[in-house]
Amino acid sequence: MEKGTPIEFRVQGERRLAVIDRPEGKKKWIVIDERGQAHSLPPQRIEYAIEGEICKPTELTALRAGIEDYLDPSSLEVAWELLVEDGTGVTPGELAQLLFSDTSPSLCYAAHLLLADDKVYFKKKAEHYEPRSATQVAEIKHQQEVERERLREKEGFFNRVREALAGEAVEWQESDRARLEAIEKLVLYPEQTHRLAQELLEALGRTASPQTALELLVELGRWSPHENLFLRRSSFPTYFPQKVLDVAQQRLQSPPPDSERDRLDLTHLKVYTIDDESTREIDDGLSVEFLEGGTAKLWIHIADPTRLVAIGDDLDLEARRRSTSLYLPTGTIPMFPEALATGPMSLVQGQVCSALSFSTTLDNTGAVLDYSIHASLIKPTYRLTYDDVDEMLELGITAEPEIERLATLADLRRSWRHSQGSIDIRMPEASIKVKGNEEIEIDLLDDSRSRQLVAEMMILAGEIAGRYALEHNIPLPFRGQAQPELPPEEELLLLPAGPVRFCAMRCRMPRSEMGITPNRHAGLGLEIYTQVTSPIRRYTDLLAHFQLKAHLRGEPLPFEPSQLQELIFSVTSSAYEATLVERQTNRYWGLEYLRRHSDRVWTALMLRWLQEDNNLALILLEDLGLELPHRFNRNANLGERLNVRVASADPRQDFIRFRECLPEEAAASMI
């Protein structure tokens, strides 16, 4: 090549112009670029030589400027339309002639630039460029438009983020969902790789960490500062599909015909429903029918949601998917749509309600003497709270003798179960409620007589249902518990009575199991037991109702044993996940409550060692009913009471550390 010939080459991908200065050896050229820098180039690095043009390095900028007006990519489409039909290839010189009617060296270079930069119409083959087919061009254009739209959406997303961070009202777009979900997943599953979330956070000038992602979601108003990450990680649905809500509305407006044509009319009975004040799903009520000779017949009435639900309909399948209502400190996520669960499915005071009623009389030891089960109609008389009933029992109100009789029969039943080997473990229980996502209340649930009354009646209904199923060979979701290997009695007696002793027993209790084969429930002291008292909020109870009611009608059972076992397995897996979410959420809010009250001194009871070699123990905060770990820096004994204060707590990390207080510090905190 002649000295002064302009050539094109690349440095780290950047296109540059230079002029030939001299050869170097046999194979290389020394060139001077437009910046005055010298380069040694082998021939293969020279992408184009502007043959016939001679200039100095200082004139290269003018050369580039002289062809700018010719570099219109749209002109390539015209050339492509002329060439594509014949499939004729073209060189830069031929394209210059076609587009500019001029084959001067600079315009041939302009044609080269158009062809080299084109990604749509032409592809290089040897020393010329072939036109792509019409189909290929259309596909490439489509892909380019998709990419442009993606970039527009991405920029729109960043604009909306900036607006939201500035406090402006933002209407998020459907295209934002994938990006927001990517950031959420970085928080929920930090152990996984989240490239999109990392790119987004870095583009926003933030570190790509789970904590930073959480802070961003809170700042954007997408999540609350106390977002329930346990619930978000779970598969539990937090909303009902529209088709389920539509069915619920239809059932509210036009209930289906009752399949129970011969419901037993029990509306003459006085029915008491007894629950916490906040309970809205009212699924059980109690009656006492006084018979001749002073005998009392017990009636346990259970709500009958199967009156409004058919097996396999949308309501049933959604309840099956949920398996249970989820009770969280921040509120309840029901198994059925709320309008149904708290309305026509519940036993509402003063309204005629469909029910499944279990009746029984007991002998003088508390054993079941006889029993019956009926699809019924009842009319709840009183909506009472546990506190109401405790007060009535304490005052001995004679106007409601049924309440006293219910309590007496419950005590008798409890004594009978104890004689059958029941294991009574009564640990303090905390009720945690969060109001407005901020104010936390923790109440210690009393093991009051009213709560024992209701618990005994529900256990009794479960025994009756189990006995009926065994007698008539009906497969149900039976619940059993193997006999535990408790510490020897002499060992238990050495432990302080109350929570410490109960805790030692609890550690040895095996998990209860559910299946279609009846088994003894060691904890309850029953040879057969099933749960039937919460069909609005527990799907296995609903399954039992479907089976029992079909038998009562004289119809074939809806579920064969194998079908029922498969359903039980699926539902109990979902229910276990829901229980885990409830437990984790309660613990989070318990730790948050303690974090906020780090100035308070709490009386604690040392329950048991977790790791005795490391002085790590489980303590009970007696005023709150919370069981938490504590590491002693001294020797300690089971049952020992101590005063502690929160040293540090991080609910997100499930971490709390206490420090033990001296007696004078504890006394000062009470002033």
C-alpha positions as CSV (number, residue, x, y, z in Angstrom):
1,M,0.0,0.0,0.0
2,E,1.1,3.5,-0.8
3,K,2.3,5.8,2.0
4,G,-0.5,8.1,3.1
5,T,-3.3,5.6,2.3
6,P,-6.1,5.8,4.9
7,I,-7.0,2.5,6.5
8,E,-9.5,1.3,9.2
9,F,-8.6,-0.9,12.1
10,R,-9.8,-1.5,15.7
11,V,-8.3,-1.1,19.1
12,Q,-10.2,-3.0,21.8
13,G,-13.3,-3.0,19.6
14,E,-13.1,0.8,18.8
15,R,-13.0,1.7,15.1
16,R,-10.1,4.0,14.2
17,L,-8.7,5.6,11.1
18,A,-5.0,5.8,10.4
19,V,-2.7,6.4,7.4
20,I,0.1,4.0,6.1
21,D,3.5,5.3,7.1
22,R,5.9,2.6,6.2
23,P,6.3,-1.2,6.2
24,E,7.8,-3.0,9.2
25,G,9.6,-6.1,8.2
26,K,8.0,-8.3,5.6
27,K,4.5,-8.6,7.0
28,K,3.6,-5.6,9.1
29,W,2.8,-1.9,8.6
30,I,3.5,1.1,10.7
31,V,0.4,3.4,10.7
32,I,-0.3,6.7,12.3
33,D,-3.8,7.3,13.6
34,E,-5.8,10.5,13.8
35,R,-4.5,11.0,17.4
36,G,-0.9,10.9,16.1
37,Q,-0.2,7.5,17.7
38,A,1.8,4.9,15.9
39,H,0.7,1.3,15.6
40,S,2.3,-1.9,14.2
41,L,-0.4,-3.8,12.3
42,P,-0.4,-7.2,10.5
43,P,-2.5,-7.2,7.3
44,Q,-5.3,-9.1,8.9
45,R,-6.0,-6.3,11.4
46,I,-6.6,-3.8,8.5
47,E,-10.4,-4.0,8.0
48,Y,-10.6,-1.6,5.0
49,A,-8.1,0.4,3.0
50,I,-9.4,3.6,1.2
51,E,-7.4,2.9,-2.0
52,G,-6.8,5.9,-4.2
53,E,-7.0,8.4,-1.3
54,I,-3.8,9.9,0.1
55,C,-3.8,12.1,3.2
56,K,-2.0,13.0,6.3
57,P,-3.0,11.9,9.8
58,T,-4.1,15.4,10.6
59,E,-6.6,15.2,7.7
60,L,-8.4,12.1,8.8
61,T,-10.9,14.0,11.0
62,A,-11.9,16.0,7.9
63,L,-12.2,12.8,5.9
64,R,-14.5,11.3,8.5
65,A,-16.6,14.5,8.6
66,G,-16.9,14.6,4.8
67,I,-18.8,11.3,4.6
68,E,-21.1,11.8,7.7
69,D,-24.0,13.0,5.5
70,Y,-23.9,9.7,3.5
71,L,-24.1,7.4,6.5
72,D,-27.9,7.1,6.6
73,P,-28.7,3.4,7.5
74,S,-32.2,3.8,6.0
75,S,-30.6,4.1,2.6
76,L,-29.6,0.5,2.9
77,E,-33.2,-0.6,2.9
78,V,-33.5,0.9,-0.6
79,A,-30.5,-1.0,-1.8
80,W,-31.7,-4.2,-0.2
81,E,-35.1,-4.0,-1.9
82,L,-33.3,-3.7,-5.2
83,L,-31.0,-6.6,-4.6
84,V,-32.9,-9.1,-2.5
85,E,-35.1,-10.4,-5.3
86,D,-32.1,-11.7,-7.3
87,G,-30.1,-12.4,-4.2
88,T,-27.2,-10.5,-5.8
89,G,-24.2,-9.8,-3.5
90,V,-22.6,-6.3,-3.5
91,T,-19.2,-4.8,-2.7
92,P,-18.7,-1.4,-1.0
93,G,-17.8,0.1,-4.4
94,E,-20.9,-1.4,-6.1
95,L,-23.1,-0.1,-3.2
96,A,-21.5,3.4,-3.6
97,Q,-22.4,3.4,-7.2
98,L,-26.0,2.2,-6.4
99,L,-26.6,4.6,-3.6
100,F,-24.5,7.7,-4.5
101,S,-23.8,7.2,-8.3
102,D,-20.2,7.9,-7.2
103,T,-17.3,5.5,-6.7
104,S,-14.8,8.0,-5.2
105,P,-12.6,6.4,-2.5
106,S,-14.3,8.3,0.3
107,L,-17.8,7.3,-0.8
108,C,-16.7,3.7,-1.2
109,Y,-15.6,3.9,2.4
110,A,-19.0,5.4,3.4
111,A,-20.6,2.4,1.7
112,H,-18.2,0.1,3.6
113,L,-19.3,1.7,6.9
114,L,-23.0,1.2,6.1
115,L,-22.5,-2.4,5.3
116,A,-20.1,-3.2,8.2
117,D,-22.5,-1.6,10.7
118,D,-25.6,-3.1,9.3
119,K,-27.3,-5.9,11.3
120,V,-30.5,-6.2,9.3
121,Y,-30.2,-6.3,5.6
122,F,-26.8,-7.7,4.6
123,K,-24.4,-10.3,5.8
124,K,-20.7,-10.5,4.9
125,K,-19.5,-13.3,2.8
126,A,-15.8,-13.2,1.8
127,E,-15.2,-9.9,0.1
128,H,-18.8,-9.0,-0.6
129,Y,-22.1,-8.7,1.2
130,E,-25.2,-10.8,0.4
131,P,-28.8,-9.5,1.0
132,R,-30.7,-11.4,3.7
133,S,-34.1,-13.0,2.8
134,A,-37.3,-11.1,3.5
135,T,-38.2,-13.6,6.2
136,Q,-34.8,-13.0,8.0
137,V,-35.1,-9.3,7.7
138,A,-38.6,-9.3,9.2
139,E,-37.5,-11.5,12.1
140,I,-34.4,-9.3,12.8
141,K,-36.6,-6.2,12.8
142,H,-39.0,-7.9,15.2
143,Q,-36.2,-8.8,17.6
144,Q,-34.9,-5.3,17.5
145,E,-38.3,-3.9,18.2
146,V,-38.6,-6.3,21.2
147,E,-35.2,-5.1,22.5
148,R,-36.2,-1.5,22.1
149,E,-39.4,-2.1,24.0
150,R,-37.5,-3.9,26.7
151,L,-35.2,-0.9,27.1
152,R,-38.1,1.5,27.1
153,E,-39.8,-0.7,29.9
154,K,-36.5,-0.8,31.8
155,E,-36.1,3.0,31.7
156,G,-39.7,3.4,32.6
157,F,-39.2,1.2,35.6
158,F,-36.2,3.2,36.8
159,N,-38.2,6.4,36.3
160,R,-41.1,5.0,38.4
161,V,-38.7,3.9,41.1
162,R,-37.2,7.4,41.3
163,E,-40.7,8.9,41.5
164,A,-41.8,6.5,44.2
165,L,-38.6,7.2,46.2
166,A,-39.3,10.9,45.9
167,G,-42.7,10.4,47.5
168,E,-44.8,10.7,44.3
169,A,-47.8,8.5,43.6
170,V,-46.8,5.8,41.2
171,E,-48.9,3.5,39.0
172,W,-46.8,0.4,38.5
173,Q,-47.0,-1.3,35.1
174,E,-47.5,-5.0,34.3
175,S,-44.0,-4.8,32.8
176,D,-42.6,-3.9,36.2
177,R,-43.7,-7.1,37.8
178,A,-40.8,-9.3,36.8
179,R,-38.3,-6.7,38.1
180,L,-40.0,-6.2,41.4
181,E,-40.4,-9.9,41.9
182,A,-36.7,-10.4,41.2
183,I,-35.9,-7.9,44.0
184,E,-38.4,-9.7,46.3
185,K,-36.8,-13.1,45.6
186,L,-33.4,-11.7,46.5
187,V,-34.9,-11.0,50.0
188,L,-36.8,-14.2,50.3
189,Y,-34.1,-16.6,48.9
190,P,-30.7,-15.0,49.5
191,E,-28.9,-18.3,49.0
192,Q,-29.9,-18.4,45.3
193,T,-28.3,-16.3,42.5
194,H,-30.4,-13.3,41.4
195,R,-28.6,-11.6,38.5
196,L,-31.5,-9.4,37.5
197,A,-32.1,-8.1,41.0
198,Q,-28.3,-7.4,41.4
199,E,-28.2,-5.5,38.1
200,L,-31.3,-3.4,39.1
201,L,-29.9,-2.5,42.5
202,E,-26.5,-1.7,41.1
203,A,-28.1,0.5,38.4
204,L,-29.9,2.3,41.3
205,G,-26.6,2.9,43.0
206,R,-27.3,0.4,45.8
207,T,-25.4,-2.6,47.0
208,A,-26.9,-5.9,45.8
209,S,-27.7,-7.4,49.2
210,P,-30.9,-8.9,50.7
211,Q,-31.0,-6.2,53.3
212,T,-30.7,-3.4,50.7
213,A,-33.4,-5.1,48.6
214,L,-35.7,-5.2,51.6
215,E,-35.1,-1.6,52.4
216,L,-35.8,-0.6,48.8
217,L,-39.1,-2.5,48.8
218,V,-40.2,-0.8,52.0
219,E,-39.2,2.6,50.6
220,L,-41.2,2.0,47.5
221,G,-44.2,1.1,49.6
222,R,-44.4,-2.4,48.1
223,W,-43.7,-4.0,51.5
224,S,-44.3,-2.9,55.0
225,P,-41.3,-2.6,57.4
226,H,-42.6,-5.8,59.1
227,E,-43.4,-7.7,55.9
228,N,-44.2,-11.3,56.7
229,L,-41.3,-13.0,54.9
230,F,-42.3,-16.4,56.3
231,L,-45.7,-16.1,54.6
232,R,-44.2,-14.9,51.4
233,R,-41.8,-17.8,51.3
234,S,-44.7,-20.3,51.8
235,S,-47.1,-21.6,49.2
236,F,-50.1,-20.5,51.3
237,P,-52.5,-18.4,49.2
238,T,-53.0,-14.9,50.5
239,Y,-56.0,-14.0,48.3
240,F,-58.9,-15.9,46.8
241,P,-59.2,-16.3,43.0
242,Q,-62.0,-14.3,41.5
243,K,-63.9,-17.4,40.4
244,V,-64.0,-18.6,44.1
245,L,-65.3,-15.2,45.2
246,D,-67.9,-15.3,42.5
247,V,-69.1,-18.7,43.7
248,A,-69.2,-17.5,47.3
249,Q,-71.3,-14.5,46.3
250,Q,-73.7,-16.9,44.5
251,R,-74.0,-19.0,47.6
252,L,-74.7,-16.0,49.7
253,Q,-77.4,-14.7,47.4
254,S,-78.9,-18.0,46.4
255,P,-78.0,-21.0,48.7
256,P,-78.2,-24.4,47.0
257,P,-81.0,-26.8,48.0
258,D,-80.2,-28.6,51.3
259,S,-79.2,-32.2,50.7
260,E,-80.3,-33.0,54.2
261,R,-84.1,-33.3,53.8
262,D,-84.7,-34.6,57.3
263,R,-82.6,-32.3,59.6
264,L,-83.4,-32.7,63.2
265,D,-85.1,-29.5,64.5
266,L,-83.2,-28.6,67.7
267,T,-84.1,-24.9,67.6
268,H,-85.9,-25.3,70.9
269,L,-82.6,-26.0,72.7
270,K,-80.7,-23.2,74.4
271,V,-77.3,-23.1,72.6
272,Y,-74.2,-21.4,73.9
273,T,-71.3,-20.4,71.7
274,I,-68.1,-19.8,73.7
275,D,-65.1,-18.2,72.0
276,D,-62.5,-15.5,72.3
277,E,-64.0,-12.0,71.8
278,S,-62.1,-11.6,68.5
279,T,-63.3,-14.9,67.0
280,R,-65.5,-14.5,63.9
281,E,-65.6,-18.1,62.6
282,I,-68.0,-19.6,65.1
283,D,-68.0,-23.3,64.5
284,D,-69.2,-24.9,67.7
285,G,-72.0,-24.5,70.2
286,L,-73.1,-26.4,73.4
287,S,-76.5,-27.4,74.9
288,V,-77.7,-29.3,77.9
289,E,-81.0,-31.1,77.6
290,F,-82.4,-32.0,81.0
291,L,-84.2,-35.3,81.0
292,E,-86.5,-37.0,83.5
293,G,-84.8,-38.1,86.6
294,G,-82.2,-35.4,86.5
295,T,-80.1,-36.9,83.7
296,A,-78.5,-34.4,81.4
297,K,-78.0,-35.0,77.7
298,L,-75.1,-33.1,76.2
299,W,-75.4,-31.7,72.7
300,I,-72.3,-30.5,70.9
301,H,-73.3,-28.6,67.7
302,I,-70.8,-28.1,65.0
303,A,-71.2,-25.7,62.1
304,D,-72.1,-27.4,58.8
305,P,-70.3,-25.7,55.9
306,T,-71.1,-28.7,53.7
307,R,-74.6,-27.2,53.5
308,L,-73.0,-24.6,51.1
309,V,-70.0,-26.6,49.7
310,A,-70.1,-29.5,47.3
311,I,-67.2,-32.0,46.8
312,G,-65.1,-30.9,43.9
313,D,-66.6,-27.4,43.5
314,D,-64.5,-24.3,43.5
315,L,-65.0,-23.6,47.2
316,D,-64.0,-27.1,48.1
317,L,-60.9,-27.2,45.9
318,E,-59.8,-23.8,47.3
319,A,-60.3,-25.0,50.9
320,R,-58.4,-28.1,50.1
321,R,-55.5,-26.1,48.6
322,R,-55.3,-24.0,51.8
323,S,-56.0,-26.9,54.2
324,T,-56.6,-24.6,57.1
325,S,-57.3,-21.0,58.2
326,L,-54.1,-19.2,59.0
327,Y,-54.1,-17.3,62.3
328,L,-51.4,-14.6,62.5
329,P,-50.9,-11.8,64.9
330,T,-51.7,-9.4,62.1
331,G,-55.0,-11.1,61.2
332,T,-56.6,-14.2,59.9
333,I,-56.4,-15.6,56.3
334,P,-59.5,-17.9,56.2
335,M,-59.9,-21.2,54.5
336,F,-63.2,-20.1,53.0
337,P,-64.0,-16.6,51.8
338,E,-64.7,-14.4,54.8
339,A,-68.3,-13.5,53.8
340,L,-69.2,-17.2,54.0
341,A,-66.9,-18.2,56.9
342,T,-68.2,-15.6,59.2
343,G,-71.7,-15.5,57.8
344,P,-74.0,-18.4,56.8
345,M,-71.3,-21.0,57.7
346,S,-71.0,-19.8,61.3
347,L,-73.3,-20.5,64.2
348,V,-74.6,-16.9,64.4
349,Q,-76.5,-15.8,67.5
350,G,-80.3,-15.5,66.9
351,Q,-80.3,-17.1,63.5
352,V,-81.4,-20.6,62.4
353,C,-78.2,-22.4,61.4
354,S,-77.4,-25.8,59.8
355,A,-75.3,-28.0,62.1
356,L,-74.0,-31.4,62.7
357,S,-75.0,-32.2,66.3
358,F,-73.4,-34.8,68.5
359,S,-75.5,-35.9,71.5
360,T,-74.4,-38.1,74.4
361,T,-75.1,-39.0,78.0
362,L,-72.3,-39.9,80.4
363,D,-72.2,-42.5,83.2
364,N,-71.1,-41.4,86.7
365,T,-67.4,-41.8,85.8
366,G,-67.6,-39.6,82.7
367,A,-67.5,-42.5,80.1
368,V,-69.9,-42.3,77.1
369,L,-73.1,-44.2,77.9
370,D,-74.8,-43.6,74.6
371,Y,-74.5,-41.2,71.7
372,S,-76.1,-40.1,68.4
373,I,-75.2,-37.9,65.5
374,H,-77.7,-35.8,63.5
375,A,-77.8,-33.3,60.7
376,S,-79.7,-30.6,62.5
377,L,-81.1,-27.1,62.7
378,I,-80.2,-25.0,65.7
379,K,-80.7,-21.4,66.9
380,P,-77.7,-20.1,68.9
381,T,-79.0,-18.3,72.0
382,Y,-76.0,-16.7,73.5
383,R,-72.7,-15.6,72.1
384,L,-70.4,-15.8,75.1
385,T,-66.7,-15.2,75.6
386,Y,-64.4,-17.3,77.8
387,D,-64.3,-14.4,80.3
388,D,-68.2,-14.3,80.4
389,V,-68.4,-18.0,81.2
390,D,-65.6,-17.7,83.9
391,E,-67.5,-14.9,85.5
392,M,-70.8,-16.8,85.4
393,L,-69.2,-19.8,87.0
394,E,-67.5,-17.8,89.6
395,L,-70.7,-15.9,90.5
396,G,-72.8,-19.1,90.4
397,I,-75.5,-17.5,88.2
398,T,-78.6,-19.7,88.7
399,A,-80.5,-18.2,85.8
400,E,-78.2,-20.3,83.4
401,P,-77.9,-23.7,85.2
402,E,-76.8,-25.2,81.9
403,I,-73.4,-23.4,82.2
404,E,-72.7,-25.0,85.6
405,R,-73.8,-28.4,84.4
406,L,-71.5,-28.1,81.3
407,A,-68.6,-27.3,83.5
408,T,-69.3,-30.1,85.9
409,L,-69.6,-32.6,83.1
410,A,-66.4,-31.3,81.5
411,D,-64.6,-31.9,84.8
412,L,-66.0,-35.4,85.0
413,R,-64.8,-36.1,81.4
414,R,-61.4,-34.8,82.2
415,S,-61.2,-37.1,85.3
416,W,-62.3,-40.0,83.2
417,R,-59.7,-39.4,80.5
418,H,-57.1,-39.1,83.3
419,S,-58.2,-42.6,84.5
420,Q,-57.6,-43.8,80.9
421,G,-54.0,-42.6,80.9
422,S,-54.3,-39.1,79.4
423,I,-51.2,-36.9,79.7
424,D,-52.0,-33.5,81.0
425,I,-49.4,-30.9,79.9
426,R,-50.3,-27.3,80.6
427,M,-47.7,-24.8,79.5
428,P,-48.4,-21.0,79.5
429,E,-49.6,-19.8,76.1
430,A,-49.1,-16.4,74.6
431,S,-51.7,-14.6,72.4
432,I,-50.0,-12.1,70.2
433,K,-52.0,-9.4,68.4
434,V,-50.7,-6.6,66.2
435,K,-53.0,-3.6,65.6
436,G,-52.4,-1.4,62.6
437,N,-49.1,-3.3,61.9
438,E,-47.5,-1.4,64.7
439,E,-49.0,-1.8,68.2
440,I,-48.2,-5.2,69.7
441,E,-50.2,-6.8,72.5
442,I,-49.3,-10.0,74.2
443,D,-51.8,-11.6,76.5
444,L,-51.2,-14.7,78.6
445,L,-54.0,-17.2,78.0
446,D,-55.3,-18.5,81.3
447,D,-55.9,-22.2,81.6
448,S,-59.4,-21.2,82.9
449,R,-62.3,-23.4,83.6
450,S,-64.2,-22.0,80.6
451,R,-61.4,-23.0,78.2
452,Q,-61.1,-26.4,79.8
453,L,-64.9,-26.8,79.4
454,V,-64.8,-26.1,75.6
455,A,-61.7,-28.2,75.1
456,E,-63.3,-31.2,76.8
457,M,-66.5,-30.9,74.8
458,M,-64.6,-30.8,71.5
459,I,-62.5,-33.8,72.5
460,L,-65.8,-35.6,73.4
461,A,-67.3,-34.8,70.0
462,G,-64.1,-36.3,68.4
463,E,-64.5,-39.5,70.4
464,I,-68.2,-39.8,69.5
465,A,-67.4,-39.3,65.7
466,G,-64.6,-41.9,66.0
467,R,-66.8,-44.5,67.7
468,Y,-69.5,-44.0,65.1
469,A,-67.1,-44.4,62.3
470,L,-65.6,-47.5,63.8
471,E,-69.1,-49.0,64.4
472,H,-70.1,-48.4,60.8
473,N,-66.8,-49.0,59.1
474,I,-66.5,-45.4,57.8
475,P,-62.9,-44.3,56.9
476,L,-62.2,-40.9,58.5
477,P,-59.1,-38.8,59.2
478,F,-58.3,-40.5,62.5
479,R,-55.7,-38.9,64.7
480,G,-53.5,-41.0,67.0
481,Q,-50.5,-40.6,69.2
482,A,-48.1,-43.3,70.3
483,Q,-47.4,-43.9,73.9
484,P,-44.5,-41.7,75.0
485,E,-41.6,-42.8,77.0
486,L,-41.9,-40.3,79.8
487,P,-39.3,-39.8,82.5
488,P,-39.8,-42.1,85.4
489,E,-42.2,-40.7,88.0
490,E,-39.5,-40.4,90.7
491,E,-37.5,-38.3,88.2
492,L,-40.4,-36.1,87.4
493,L,-41.1,-35.5,91.1
494,L,-37.6,-34.2,91.6
495,L,-38.5,-31.4,89.1
496,P,-40.4,-28.3,90.3
497,A,-44.1,-28.7,89.7
498,G,-45.6,-26.6,86.9
499,P,-43.9,-25.5,83.6
500,V,-40.5,-27.2,84.4
501,R,-42.1,-30.6,84.9
502,F,-44.5,-30.1,82.0
503,C,-41.6,-29.1,79.8
504,A,-39.7,-32.3,80.6
505,M,-42.8,-34.3,79.7
506,R,-43.4,-32.3,76.5
507,C,-39.9,-33.1,75.2
508,R,-40.8,-36.8,75.3
509,M,-44.2,-36.6,73.5
510,P,-44.2,-38.0,70.0
511,R,-46.0,-36.2,67.2
512,S,-49.6,-37.1,66.6
513,E,-50.3,-38.9,63.3
514,M,-53.3,-38.8,61.0
515,G,-54.5,-41.7,58.8
516,I,-57.5,-43.8,57.9
517,T,-56.7,-46.5,60.5
518,P,-58.0,-45.8,64.1
519,N,-55.2,-45.7,66.7
520,R,-55.1,-44.9,70.3
521,H,-54.4,-41.3,71.2
522,A,-52.1,-41.6,74.2
523,G,-52.1,-37.9,75.0
524,L,-55.9,-37.7,75.2
525,G,-56.3,-41.1,76.8
526,L,-58.7,-42.2,74.0
527,E,-58.8,-45.5,72.1
528,I,-60.2,-43.7,69.1
529,Y,-60.3,-40.1,68.1
530,T,-60.9,-37.8,65.1
531,Q,-61.3,-34.1,64.7
532,V,-64.7,-32.8,63.6
533,T,-65.2,-29.6,65.4
534,S,-63.6,-27.0,63.1
535,P,-64.9,-27.7,59.5
536,I,-64.8,-23.9,58.7
537,R,-61.1,-23.7,59.4
538,R,-59.6,-27.2,59.1
539,Y,-60.1,-29.2,55.9
540,T,-59.6,-32.6,57.5
541,D,-62.6,-31.8,59.7
542,L,-64.6,-31.0,56.6
543,L,-63.6,-34.3,55.1
544,A,-65.0,-36.1,58.2
545,H,-68.2,-34.1,57.8
546,F,-68.6,-35.2,54.1
547,Q,-68.1,-38.9,55.1
548,L,-70.4,-38.8,58.2
549,K,-73.2,-36.9,56.5
550,A,-73.2,-39.3,53.5
551,H,-73.6,-42.2,55.9
552,L,-76.3,-40.5,57.8
553,R,-78.3,-40.0,54.6
554,G,-77.8,-43.7,53.7
555,E,-75.8,-42.7,50.6
556,P,-72.4,-44.2,49.3
557,L,-69.4,-42.6,51.0
558,P,-67.8,-39.9,48.8
559,F,-64.3,-41.1,49.5
560,E,-62.9,-44.6,49.3
561,P,-60.1,-45.4,51.8
562,S,-57.3,-45.0,49.2
563,Q,-58.7,-41.6,48.1
564,L,-59.1,-40.4,51.6
565,Q,-55.6,-41.4,52.5
566,E,-54.2,-39.6,49.5
567,L,-56.2,-36.4,50.4
568,I,-55.1,-36.6,54.1
569,F,-51.4,-36.8,53.0
570,S,-51.7,-33.8,50.8
571,V,-53.7,-31.7,53.2
572,T,-51.6,-32.5,56.3
573,S,-48.5,-31.4,54.4
574,S,-50.1,-28.0,53.6
575,A,-51.3,-27.7,57.1
576,Y,-47.9,-28.4,58.5
577,E,-46.5,-25.6,56.4
578,A,-49.2,-23.2,57.7
579,T,-48.5,-24.2,61.3
580,L,-44.8,-23.4,60.7
581,V,-45.7,-20.0,59.2
582,E,-47.9,-19.3,62.3
583,R,-45.1,-20.3,64.7
584,Q,-42.4,-18.3,62.9
585,T,-44.7,-15.2,62.6
586,N,-45.6,-15.4,66.3
587,R,-41.9,-15.7,67.2
588,Y,-41.0,-12.7,65.0
589,W,-43.6,-10.4,66.7
590,G,-42.6,-11.7,70.1
591,L,-39.0,-10.7,69.5
592,E,-40.1,-7.4,68.1
593,Y,-42.2,-6.7,71.2
594,L,-39.1,-7.5,73.4
595,R,-36.9,-5.4,71.2
596,R,-39.2,-2.4,71.7
597,H,-39.3,-3.0,75.5
598,S,-35.6,-3.5,76.0
599,D,-35.7,-1.2,79.0
600,R,-38.0,-3.6,80.9
601,V,-36.9,-6.3,83.3
602,W,-38.7,-9.7,82.9
603,T,-39.1,-12.5,85.4
604,A,-37.9,-15.7,83.8
605,L,-38.1,-19.4,84.8
606,M,-35.3,-21.7,83.8
607,L,-37.2,-24.6,82.0
608,R,-34.5,-26.9,80.7
609,W,-31.0,-27.1,79.2
610,L,-30.6,-26.8,75.4
611,Q,-26.9,-27.3,75.5
612,E,-25.7,-27.8,79.1
613,D,-22.0,-27.9,78.1
614,N,-22.4,-24.4,76.6
615,N,-24.7,-23.1,79.4
616,L,-27.5,-22.6,76.8
617,A,-30.9,-23.0,78.4
618,L,-34.6,-22.5,77.5
619,I,-36.2,-19.9,79.7
620,L,-39.9,-18.9,80.1
621,L,-40.8,-15.2,80.4
622,E,-43.7,-15.8,82.8
623,D,-45.6,-12.6,82.2
624,L,-45.7,-13.2,78.5
625,G,-45.7,-17.0,78.0
626,L,-42.7,-16.7,75.7
627,E,-40.1,-19.5,75.6
628,L,-36.7,-18.3,74.5
629,P,-33.0,-19.3,74.7
630,H,-30.6,-17.7,77.2
631,R,-26.9,-18.4,77.8
632,F,-25.9,-18.3,81.4
633,N,-22.5,-17.0,82.5
634,R,-22.9,-18.9,85.8
635,N,-24.2,-22.2,87.1
636,A,-28.0,-22.4,87.1
637,N,-30.6,-24.9,88.2
638,L,-33.9,-26.1,86.6
639,G,-36.8,-24.2,88.0
640,E,-34.6,-21.2,89.1
641,R,-36.2,-17.8,88.7
642,L,-34.1,-14.9,87.4
643,N,-34.6,-11.4,86.2
644,V,-33.5,-10.6,82.6
645,R,-33.4,-7.7,80.3
646,V,-33.0,-7.7,76.5
647,A,-29.4,-6.9,75.6
648,S,-30.0,-7.1,71.8
649,A,-32.6,-8.4,69.5
650,D,-33.1,-8.7,65.7
651,P,-36.4,-10.3,64.7
652,R,-35.4,-10.5,61.1
653,Q,-32.4,-12.6,62.0
654,D,-34.4,-14.5,64.6
655,F,-31.9,-13.4,67.3
656,I,-32.2,-12.3,70.9
657,R,-29.8,-12.1,73.7
658,F,-30.6,-11.4,77.3
659,R,-28.5,-10.2,80.2
660,E,-29.2,-11.2,83.7
661,C,-30.1,-8.3,86.1
662,L,-29.0,-7.9,89.6
663,P,-31.8,-7.8,92.3
664,E,-31.3,-4.0,92.8
665,E,-31.6,-3.3,89.1
666,A,-34.8,-5.4,88.9
667,A,-36.2,-3.5,91.9
668,A,-35.3,-0.1,90.4
669,S,-37.1,-1.0,87.2
670,M,-40.4,-1.4,89.1
671,I,-40.3,2.0,90.7
